[in-house]
């Protein structure tokens, strides 16, 4: 089941994302999130979706404006993460479908995924749901004492030839 997140979900969300931040190059971030930070994002209106199985949060997805400024208001970037037990059961696809429906209903034209070039599963997942690689940015991330490449993938939520 996928549903909008509530502030009470924040601890479960950070329990999913913080091991990824700590232990992998899936995220270039080196700073762990706190439940208070995430609860404030949710309470402040950030669209966050969670997948839930047998009463347990198994993943989350959120979106935010791609870059600052009014010219980018209809272009989003997203973040998605699944708990190890939440992978391979369709939760990621369900989360992205909910996020994309919400984004399109609120006027978003396209959505980006910033995928670590080392995250082959993330690249394959996004390609399978309609994202296409549009750029590779060499050595833009630094983590674990080495440079990391970023792959930008994009999916259009409305006709790219139209204004809507």
C-alpha positions, -999 to +999 in steps of 0.1 A: +000+000+000+012+035-008-001+065+010+009+101+017+034+103+046+025+119+079+050+134+104+047+102+126+064+083+097+096+104+099+116+080+121+108+050+098+119+071+068+152+082+083+158+045+094+156+037+056+177+066+043+204+069+069+221+035+063+222+045+026+238+078+035+263+061+059+273+031+039+268+036+001+274+059-028+238+057-038+235+091-021+263+116-023+252+131+010+274+125+040+250+140+066+224+118+081+188+130+084+169+134+116+133+124+123+126+160+133+139+174+100+118+149+080+087+155+101+091+192+095+093+187+058+062+166+058+043+190+081+054+219+059+037+204+028+066+186+010+050+158-010+063+125+006+048+091-001+054+059+019+050+023+010+037+002+038+035-036+042+019-052+073+020-020+092+057-013+085+071+015+063+091-002+035+101+028+014+095+065+006+096+089-023+096+127-023+099+154-049+111+190-048+118+218-073+148+209-096+165+243-092+156+275-075+137+302-093+103+306-109+115+293-143+120+259-128+087+257-110+074+229-133+105+208-132+111+185-103+137+162-089+129+133-067+144+110-041+133+074-035+146+048-011+134+013-001+143-007+029+162-039+020+130-060+026+109-036+005+128-042-027+116-064-055+079-064-047+067-034-067+069-008-039+093+014-059+070+014-089+040+021-068+058+050-050+069+065-082+034+062-098+019+080-068+046+107-069+042+112-106+004+114-105+006+140-077+033+160-096+014+160-129-018+170-111+000+200-096+014+212-129+048+195-131+061+190-167+091+167-160+109+150-132+146+143-128+164+115-111+200+121-101+215+086-100+250+077-089+268+061-118+277+033-094+241+026-087+233+002-115+201-010-099+188+026-096+197+033-132+179+001-144+148+009-122+145+044-136+149+033-172+123+006-166+097+032-155+103+056-184+132+078-174+159+084-200+195+094-194+200+131-205+235+138-189+265+124-172+283+147-149+318+134-142+334+138-108+307+160-092+303+141-060+329+134-033+324+106-008+346+079+008+377+097-004+369+096-041+351+113-069+317+101-081+299+106-114+262+116-115+238+104-142+208+127-147+177+109-160+145+126-170+108+117-175+082+139-190+049+140-172+032+160-200+038+164-237+072+179-241+061+197-273+032+215-255+032+241-228+012+219-204 
